[in-house]
Each structure stands twice: as C-alpha cells, then as structure tokens.
Amino acid sequence: MRYFCTPCKPTKSNQNRTRNFPYHAPDKWQQFKHYNQRDVEVEMEITQKLERFPVPQNEWENYWMDQDINDRGIRIDQQLVNNAIKCQEKFHDKYLQNSKELTGLANPNSPLQLKDWLNQQGVKTNSLSKAAVTQLLQTTTGKVHQILSLRQLLSKSSVKKYQAMQKAMCQDGRVHGLLQFYGANRTGRWAGRLVQVQNLPRNSMPDLEEARELVKQGNTTTISMLYDSVPAVPSQLIRTAFIPSQGHHFYVADFSAVEARVIAWLSDEEWRQKAFANNEDIYCASASQMFGVPVVKHGVNGELRQKGKIAELALGYGGSIGALKAMGATKLGLTEEELPPLVQMWRNASPHIVQFWWDIDKAAKECIKTHLPRTTHGMKFIYRSGCMFLRLRSGRNLCYPQPKIGTNRFGSESITFMGINTVKKWSRIETYGAKLVENIVQATSRDLLAEAMRRLEATGNHIVMHIHDEAVIDAPADRSLEKIVKIMTEVPAWADGLILNAAGFVSDFYKKD
C-alpha cells in the first residue's frame, strides 16, 4: 500500500524518482490490486450488514448541519497567534537559561535530570507533575524553591495550541473541521479535532481584553511589568484567538447545567425539577436537601454549598469515595472521614436517581438474558442481531455489540459488551446501571444540543463552533441574544417536562464568560 500510495525518496538506485508506478514492480502491483479487491469486498459486506440498521433521517440532518459548520470554519486572529507564540518562546528561553545557570544541567526541563539534581539538594520526589511541584513549593526554600518556580513557569509556557491553530488554518484565514460528527463511540457526541477546542484553558483574567491587546501588539515589556506570571497570559488568551468574521460579532449561548436537568427529568426527582423551575442554584439546593437546612450562596449556611457542589459533580453516575477524591474533595478541605457520609447523604437526598440506576441495570440485564424488549423511564432496551440497542426518548438508538452477563471483581453479575477501550483496542468492556445512565444523560444532552443548533441554523444564525453544551454564532450586529437564547431553550416534543435554561453573551472574540 505504502509502495504505490506514498511518495518515495529519490535515490541513485531508483533513478531519482519520487513515485512508484506499476511497471516498476509488476508483482507488487498484482498484490496491490488483490488487496484492494479484498478491501472492496469487505466494505460491501459491511454495507450489507449496516443496511439492516438505516441511519434515521434526523441523524442525516444533523450530519448535514455538521458539514455546513465545519465547511464554514472559524476565523483565526493571525496577529495574536503569531505574537503569542513569540512571547511564549521568548520567556520560555529566558526561564530555561535561568534554570541552566542555577542547576548547571544541560536540560533542566528533563524530569530525570531535575529529579537527580533535587535529590542532590536533599529533596526526594517521584514525580514532577503540576500537583507535585505545587506541593514541593510549599516546603522548599532558596535555590530549590527558585528552580521549582521556574519549572512551574516553563510548564505554563506551552505554545502547542497556538501552533495547532497555525498548522490547521487554511488560506482563507479560518480553521475547518474542528469537530467530528459522532466522534464519541457510546453517546454519539461530537469530538474535538485539530485544535481540540473541547479542552481549552479557562480564562479568569479581569482585564482579558487589555491583556489580549498587549500580546497581539507583541508588547512583552509591558506584559512583564503588569503580570507576575507572563506565561499564564498567552495561555489564558488561547480562546480569544478565535474571532468573528469582519463586521460580525460572536453570539455565544450555553445550556445551563443541562446534564443535571436531564437526569432530574428522566429520574423524576421532584425536588430537583422544582429547583430548576424556580431557577435556584442547584449546588445550594442539593446541599439544603442533603443537610436539611437552608443553604444560600454567600449567605446562611453558605459554607455547605461547596460540599453540595462536589457531591453533585462526583456522585450523579454512581460515583462514591473515589469519585469525590478524583474531583478534589480532600484538596478542598474535606477530610477522609467526611467522604462516606457525604456519599450516603447525597444518595438519600436523591432516591429517584439511585432507583434510576437500578432500574436501568435491571432492564439491560433482563434484555440480554431473555433477548426480549424491556422498557423503563420512557426508554427501551431491544436485543437484535447480536446487539443490545438502547432507544432514547429522542428516538435515537445507542448500540452495545455482543452483550453478555459476566461476573465483576466483586463477584456480582455485570454487563459486558464489545467496544473500543481506553487504549483504542477492540475488547470486552464492562458496564453497569449507573454507567448506562451516564451514557443516556450525555446522549440525551447531545440530542438536545443538536436540535437546538438545527433551529438556530434554520433561523439564519450560522454556527461556527460548538463546545459541549455551547453554540458559537458568527453573525452581524443586528441579532438579538435574547432571541437566540429563546430558540436554544425550546423544549422538543419528545422531552416534555424537561426544564431547560441557557445563558449567553456577545463578544468580538471567543472566551469563557
């Protein structure tokens, strides 16, 4: 395949040619044709199998919209990108040189070399991760503290995102193909590509616009005078490199707590539905339900809101103590002893969500065992052609190939199916009720966003990018943000009873509001 399909290196023996043709290797050409024939036969077999599962018209419309969005692309502020890279590289070189002078190392950016040097200074560490360096900075002084501070600055001076923008930008000054349709295997959500816009650093600078202008003009002298951490400035400006078309603005509309709203609706957790209907802070409402006292942000029992927030973010899909720790509970002031009661309080406060996990688990297992349909919470499990299909309220099916009932590490029954694992290999994957609920909620949220975007497009609001539950519209100044938010929050007929809300802003560059 590579012999005929990729350019070859010109050499004396191949008469300095850059391409291989059939007459250069007739035997290889016959193999190449045979391979392609088999390839076509396999594709025809796949087509025959997939014909039994036609793509719904609704999904074709989502796909066509996706192609329009990617073809439209999003404009890049080239001056900002170029000068941000220069700024980062200038200070990166400066910090690296300072580190070399202080340590005498050839490459103080090398974890292996730096760990050896730290060991010689009496500081032992197995890791130089961001968290480990932050912790070491609290206990070190002098030269060691200085070196660790420089390492922290060096880690912030990455220009990879800006370089990715440069590389991906087309001749029209725009980046195309940032989002892959149905990129997530299980849920069908979009996946970020090229610049990975779904994983951009957050911006928290109060003077974002001023800092942006300084970097854009390449004014490194003023930047170093105004900001303690110079590398952090271009890092926080990455989002702002995306700009609207000439004479246009960005209108950004974002669903508010959409997953929390969807799980409350699907499980019929009444107090949550009421909280959303009254536009309450869900973290305060959750803490109030858990602790049985009123909780007001920055007010009465306000200190409990943090516990409510951590619990909400960590425990909705069956998470326990491990999930709380992963969410940073112990770093935010909670003790190990507080975690088990927090899990139990959250589950006691949300019994319908807990029951939802178990109902989904039961329905899936019964479907796999009996090959008969099972319905729960308005969704249907169907066994067909060696696959378990989960039909969402939206009508879309999630597919779990070759499902089986196995035994998990705790000795209990578990659901397994074939799929792409975390290391991109085709293997058997274990799942369970709460994990299936996560798939359901995220897939339903995706369908809500897809329908909202189709409505926006149909009303002339052209989307250039969307991130998670947020749509970015590139439009003239005559648009109404209020109308855009209203269109965004229309509830589809299949989601009757769901309480949606959204917020938005207008800007001359993309940012996290």
N, C-alpha and C positions, 0 to 999 in steps of 0.2 A: 504493500500500500504506500509506504513512505517513498519507495524507489521511484514510483511514477507520479506521485501526487505532491511531492515537495521538491523545491529546487535542490540541485546537488552542487557540491563545492567543485569549482573548476580546478582540474589537476592536469599534469602533463600526460598521464596515462589515459584520461578520458577526453583528450583533445580540447581541454579548457571549456567544455560545455557546462551549461548551468541547468539543463533539464535532461531527463532520461526519456527516450521515446521507445515505442515497441520494437523497432528494428535494432536497438542497442542490446536487447536481451529478450529474444523471442520466447524462450522457456518461461522466464518470469512473467512475460505478458500473458501467456496462456494461464498461469496460476492466478494472475491478477483478475482475468476475465471470469475464471471459475469462482474465485472468492466473491466477486460482485454478483454473480448469478445466485450464489447461495444467500447472499445478503438480501437480494430482492425476494427470494423465496421465503425467507424468514419474515420479512416485512409484510408479505402477503398473508402469511399465516397469522401474524399478529393482528392484521386488519380484519381477518375473518372472525377472530375471537372477539375483537372490540365491537364488531357490528351488532353484537347482541346487547351492547350497552351504549346506545347512541347518546351523544352529548346533548343535553337539553337546549332548546332554543335560547333560554335565558342565559345560559353559560356562554353560548356563542356571542350573544350581545355584549356580555361582559368582556369577552376576548377582543371583540372588535373595538370596544371602547379603550381597552388597554393598549391596543396597537396604535390607536389615534394619539393617546397620551405620550407613548414612547416616541412616535414619529414627530410629534410636536416638539419634544425636548424642552429643556430648561436652560435659560441663558446664564452664562458664567461671567462674573466680573474679572476679566483677564488681568487688569492692572493690580487689583487686590491680590489675586492668586500669585502673580509673579513677585510682587514685593513682599508678600507674607513669607514666601519661600526664601527670599534673600535675607529677610530679617531673622528668620529662624536659623538659617545656616550661619549667619554672622555671629550670633550669640552662642550657637552650638560650638563653633570653632573656638570661641573665647573661653567658654566653660571647660572644654576639653583640654585646652592648653593650660589653664589654671590647674586642672586636676593632674596633668602630667608633671607640672612643676612641683606640686605638693607631694606627690607619691613617688615620682621617679619611674613610674610604669610606662611601658611602651603604649599600652592601650588601657587606660583606667576605666573605659566603658565596658571592658570584658568582665563579666561576673566572676570568672575563675581567677583572673589576676587580682581583682579588687578584694575578693574573699581572702586570698592568701595575704595580701597587704594588711587587711583588717586583723587577721589572725596574728600577724607580727606585732600589731599595735595592742594586742591583748583583747580584741573584740572578736568573739566567735559567733558566726551566723551561718546557717544552712541555706539561707535564701536572701536575695536582694530584690525581692518583689516590692511593689509600691507600698504594700502594707507593712512589710518587714522593715523597710527603710524608714518609714514614718515612726515606727516603734523604736528603732535604734536612735533616732534623733532626739528622743525624749530622755535617753540615758547616757548620751555621749557628750564630750566637750572637746575644745581645742581643734587640732588638725583633723581628727576623725569626724567630728561634727561638721566641719567645713567641707570635707570630701563628700560626706553623705548628702549634705545640702546641694552640692554641685551635681551629684548623681540625680537627685530629685529634679533639678532644673533641666538636666540633659534628657531625662525621660519625658519631659513635657515639650521638648523642642522638636518633636517629630513633624516632618512635612509630608508624610505619606498621603494624607487625604488631599492636600493641595496638589501633589504630584499626580495623584489618581485623576483629579479634575483636568489637569493639563493633558494627560495621556488620553482621556476619554472625550475631550472636547473636539467637535467636528469643525469643518471650515466655516460653518455658519455661526460659530461662537457659542454653540449650545451643546449640551450633553444629551444624548439619546440612549434609550434602553436601560435606564436606571432601575427599573422594576420588572421582575419576571413574573408573568402570569402563572398562577397555581404553583408557585415555587416551593411552598410547604407541602410535603407529601400527605400528611394526615388531614390537615384542615383546609387546604386549598388557598391559604393566604398568599399574598404577594411576597416575594423575596427580593432583598436588595442586591443589586449587582453593580459592578464597576466602582463607584464611589462609596457604596454601602451606606446609603442615606438613612437606613433604619438604625444606624449605630453611630450617630454624630455626637460629639461632645456638647453638653448643655452650655448655654451662655447665662451667666449670672451677673455680669458687669453692669452697674447702674449707668455708666457712661459709654454704652456699647457703640453708639453712633459716632462719638468723638474718637474713640479708640480705633474704630474701623477706618475713619478718615486719615488718621495718623499713619496707620500701617499701609493704607492704599497709596499715600504720598511718599512712603519709604522714609518717614521721619524717625529714624531709630534713636536719634539724640534725645528728642522729647519723650519718646516712649520709655527710654531707660531712666529719665528723670521722674516721670509720673508714676511708674509702676514698679513694685518690688520684684515681681516675677515676670520678667519680659517674655519668656517662652509661653507663659499662660495666656498672653494677649492674643497672638495669632491662633492659638488653639481654640479660644472661645469665639473666634471670628469665622470659623470654618463654615457654619451655617449661612453666614451673611455673604458668602461668595456666590450664592445663588440669587440672581436678581431678575426682575420682570423685564419684559420687552420694552423697547423705547416708548415713552409716553404712557406706560401702563403702571399699575400697582399690583402687589400681591394681596389677595384676599384669602386669609387662612382661616378655615373653620375646622373645629376639632370636637368630636364627640366627648362628652364629659362622663368619665367612669363607666364606659359602655359595658365592659365585662361584668362589673358589679351589678349593673342594671339588668343585664341579660340573665345572670344566674338567679337573681331575685325573682324575675318574671317566670323563668322556667320552673323553678322550685316552688313558686307561690309562697315565698317568705314574706308574709303580710307586712310586718313592721318595716322591712326594708322598702317595700313598694310605697308605703306611706311616707317614709323619709324622703324618697326621691320625688314623690308627688308634691311634697312641701318644700322641695329644694333645700333640704338640710345637708349639712356636712356629714358624709357617710361615716367618716372616722369618729366623729363625735357621737353620732347615733349608735354606732357599733359599741363604742366604749360605754355609753349610757346603758345599752341593753345588757352588756356583759357584767357591769359592776352595780347595776340597779340604782344609779344616781344620775342626776342631770349633768351633762358634760358640755361646756361651751368653750369654743376656741378662744384662748386668751382671757377666759372668764372663769366661772365657777367650775371647779374640778378639771380645769384645762390641762393639768399635767397628765390626766388619763388618756387624752387624745392620742398621744404618741403610742401608747400600748394598743389602742384601738386600730391605729394605722398599721402597725407592724402585723397585728393579727389578721387584718383584712387582706394585706398583701401576701401573707405567707400561708394562710390556712384554708383558703377557699376551695382548693382542689385536693383535699385530703392530707395536706401537709401537717407535720407535727413539730416536735422539738428541733429536729434537724433543719426543717424549713425556716423556723424562726431564727436559728443561728445563721443560716445562709443569707437571710435578709438583714443580718447585722444587729439582731436584738441585743446581744451581750455587749456590743460596742456602743449601743445607745443607752446604756445604763441599767438594763435588766439583768438580774442575777440568774444563775443556773436554776436556783430553787423556784424562781418565779415562772419559769417557762412551762412546766407541766400543767399547773393550774390555769395558765393563760389559754393553753390549747383547749382544756376542758370547758372553761368559761365561754370561749368563742363557740364551741360546738353546742353547748347548752343554749346559747343565745340564738343559734341558727339551726334549730332542729329540722326544718324543712329542707335545708341544703344538705345536711347529713343524710336525711332519708332519700334525697335525690340521688346521692352517690350509690346507696344500696339498691335502690330501685333500678337504676341503670345497670349495675353489676348483675343483678338477678336476671333482668330481661336479656342481656347479652349472653349469659351462660346458658339460659334455657334455649335460646335460639340456636346456639352452637350444638347443644346436646340433642335437640329434637329436630333440628332443621325446619322448624315451624316459625312463623312470624310471631313477634312479641311487641306489644305497644305499651309505652309508658310516657307520661308527661308530654303527650302530643307527638312523640317520636316513635318510629317503627324500626325494629330490627328484622331484617329479611336475610335468609340463607339462600344463595343462588350461585350455581356454577362454581362451587368450592370457595365462595367468598361470603363474608358477612357484610351486608350493607346497612348503614345506619341512616335512615331518612330523617333529615332535619325538618323543623317546622316550615322552613323556606321551600321545601320540596327537593333540595339537593341531597345527594347521597354521599356519605363518606364510606370508603371501602377498606375492609380488613381482610386481606387474602389468606387463604388456608388457615382459618382459625381452629384452635384446639383448646381443650381444657387440660391444663397440666397441674403441677404442684410447685408452689413457690418455695422460697428459702425458709418460710415459717411453717411449712408443712400443710398449708391450706390450698384449696383449689384456686387456680389462677387462669386467666385468659392469655393465650399467646397467638400470634399471627406472624406472617412473613412480611418483612419490610426492610427499608434501608436503615441501618443502625447509625449510631453516633460517629462511627469511623467509615461511613459511606459504603458499608458492605451489606449484601443481601443476607439476612439472617432472621432467626426467630426472635421476636420482640415480645416482652411481657407487658401486659396492661391490666387495669382493674377499674372498678366503677368510677372512682374519683378522677382517674386519668382520662377516662372516656368523657366524663363531664367537662374536663378542661378542653378536650377536642371539640365537644359540642358547643361550648360557650364561645371559643375562639372562632370556630367555623361560622356560627350564627352572627357574631360581630363582623366577620368578613363579609357576609352576605348583606348585612345592613349597610356597610360602607359602600359595597358595590352598587346597591340600588340607589343610595344617596348620590353617588358620583354620576350614575346614569341620568338621574333627574337634573343634576347640575349641568351636565353636558347638554341635555335636551333644551335647557333654558338659556343656552348661549354662554354659560360660564365655563370657559375652557380650562381644564385642569392640566398642570404641567408636572405635578409631582404629588404623591400621597405617601404619608408615613404613618404606619399603624392605623390610628383612627382619625387621621387628619388629612384634609384635602387642601392643596395649594392651587389657587386660581390666578391666572395671569390675565388681567382684564383692564379696560380703560377706567378712568376716574368716575364714570357715570354709574357704576354699580353700587348697589346697596348691600352692605354687610348684613344688615338685619334680614333682608330677603334671602340672602344666601344661607344664613343660619336656619331660617324658617324652612327652606327647601331641604336642608340637611336633616332636619329633625322630624320630617314627615314619617309617620309610622306605617309600614307596609300592612296590607290586609292580613297577611299570614302572622303578623306579630301583634295582633290585637291585645291590648292590656299592657304592653311594654311602654315604660315611661322613658322617653329619650330627652336628652338635653345636649346643647352644644354651645360653645363659645367661639369667638373669633377676633381677629384684628386685621388692620390694613397696614401694610408696610412697603417700603421701597427696597427691602431686602428680606431674605428669609431669616427667621430667628425663632427661638423658643420663648413665647410670651410669658 
